[in-house]
Structure formats: C-alpha cells, structure tokens
Amino acid sequence: MGGATDPSARPEEVEAVASALPEGRLVVLPGGHELGLVSSPEARAEAVGGFLDP
C-alpha cells in the first residue's frame, strides 16, 4: 500500500515489491503520502479489510 504522492516510496517502487510477492497486491491511495495512515484511515482500512477478507 502506498500513496500516489509519497516521496519515500513511489508507486513504481511499491509495485515492484508487490509483484515480487506470491500473493502481493498493490493499493495506491490517490493523493496519499507517508502520513496516509493518519490522513486517510478509511481508505487504508478498506484496503486492508479487502486483503484480509477476499
């Protein structure tokens, strides 16, 4: 999971990690950044919930 504007983990870098994992998935939060956990908790909760309960 990453933010579209996160300078510390750009979406293409996060995609490389996700694609290297057997069950990896990438979720990019629009406008999200390194503080996305705080600034968009609902979006993160939805993404994690979808991963845990496919």
Residue pairs with C-beta under 8 A, 6 or more apart in sequence:
1 14
1 26
1 27
1 28
1 29
1 36
1 44
1 47
1 48
2 9
2 10
2 11
2 13
2 14
2 26
2 27
2 28
2 29
2 32
3 9
3 28
3 29
3 31
3 32
3 33
3 34
3 36
4 11
4 28
4 29
4 30
4 31
4 32
5 31
5 32
5 33
6 32
6 33
6 34
6 36
7 33
7 34
8 34
9 34
11 26
11 28
14 26
14 28
15 26
17 24
18 24
18 25
18 26
19 26
25 51
27 47
29 36
29 40
29 43
29 44
29 47
31 40
32 39
32 40
32 43
33 39
36 43
36 44
37 44
